[in-house]
Amino acid sequence: MAGPPSAPATARAPSPDGHGPAQALLAAAPGASAVAVGLYRRGQRSFVVRGTTAFGGGAPVDPATRFETGSLTKTFTALLFAELAARGTVAHDDPLARHLPPGTRLPAGGAGITLTHLATHTSGLPRLPPGLRRTAGPRLLTAPYAHFTRADVLRALSRTRLRFRPGDGWRYSNFGVGLLGHALCGAAGGLSYADLLAARVLRPLGLRDTSATVSPPPGLAQVTGYRHRRARPAFGIPGLPGAGAVRSSARDLLTLTEALLDPGTAVRTPPDPLRAALADVVRPRLRLPRRPSRLALIWNIRSRPDGSDLYHHSGGTPGCTAFAGFSPRHDAALVAFANCAPGRGNHLIQEAYNTLVALTRRA
C-alpha cells in the first residue's frame, strides 16, 4: 500500500467544527498524492487539503486545484436539464427521440424514453452502450471511453436491448445520462456539451475552476490521476460527456452545493431559469426499489433518523475519486476529491459520507 505524499497537510480557514473530521478524510485515500476537502455549515465554509498534483513533483494542492469528477458530472447534467426545462427549451416528458439527430434509430420500445427517464435511471437502458468494452480493449482500465465517439453512441442505441419498459424499473446508466447530454445539446441548437454547460450553469454560478474540457483554464492547476501509484492518462469521454467529462475543484463543487441549499448563496445571483432549476433538480422523483433511498434528478436522497434528507453522489475515473453531499435541513455540505482511482484501500467516498452525517448531527 502506498504511503501518504511527503507534502504536509494544510488547512484553509478554520473549520466550523474544528479540523478533526476533515483531517481524518485526508488519510482516507493513501494512494493519492492530492486530497482536497471542502465543508460548509450555516454560512461558514472551510477547506482542508494535502499534497501536490503529482507524486515526485507538481504544484501544491489548494481549494482551486482541479480533479476529474467522473459520475459527479451527472449532477451537472441534471442541473443543465432543469435549466433548459425552466426556459421552456425542453420539457421533462419530452421523448428522447425529439432531440436526437433525424434518422437516429431507437431500440425496440425506445420511443417511450423521456428525458426524465434518463435523468432518473428509469429508461431501461443498460449501464454501458453495446460495443464499448470491445472498443476499449486493452485500455479498459486506463482509458475505456477514449475512442468511443458520439457517432458510436448513436449507432449503439439501435443495437441496444432495453432491460425493462421505460418507467417500469431502475438501472444506473452512464449510457442514459450521456444520451441526455446529447439531447440537451440538440435542443439548444447543436452547441457542444462543454459550451452549453459553461453558458447555462458554470458562468452564471461563478464556477471558474470547472469545465467539461480535458485541459484546465489558464492559470489553474490540475492533478495527475493514479491507480496503484501509476500515473493514468487524462480521462476522456468524447461519446458521453454528460456522464463523466467534468473537472472541478473543491472550491467550485462546494459553491454548487451551497447554491443547491439556497440559490441566494451563489457567487453571482443566478438568472431566473437557473434559480428555478436549482430548486427543481433536488425535488424527489421516485423511491428506489429494494433500497432505503429516493432519487431526485440524478441526486441520491437518504432519509436520516431525525427526519432530514441527505443528498449525495460520488464519482470515479481510472485516476480520481470524488464525492459531494448536502443536507438542506441542517444547512451543511461536504465535498471531497482524491487523485487515485476507487478501489481497495481507498475509503474516501464512505468516509466523506460518514463525515457529512457527523456534521449534520452537530448542526
Buried (B, 14 or more C-beta within 10 A) or exposed (E): EBEBBEBEBBBBEEBBBEBEBBBBBBBBBBBBBBBBBBBBBEEEBBBBBBBBBBBEEBBBBBBBBBBBBBBBBBBBBBBBBBBBBBBEBBBBEBBBBEBBEEEBEBBEBBEBBBBBBBBBBBBBBBEBBBBBEEBBEEBEEBBBBBBBBBEBBBBBBEEBEBBBEBBEBBBEBBBBBBBBBBBBBBBBEEBBBBBBBBBBBBEBBBBBBBBBBBEBEEEBBBBBBBBEBEBBBBBBBBBBBBBBBBBBBBBBBBBBBBBBBEBEBBBEEBBEBBBBBBEBBBEBBBEBEEEEBBBBBBBBBBEBEEEBBBBBBBBBBBBBBBBBBBBBBBBBBBBBBBBBBBEEEBBBBEBBBBBBBBBBEEB
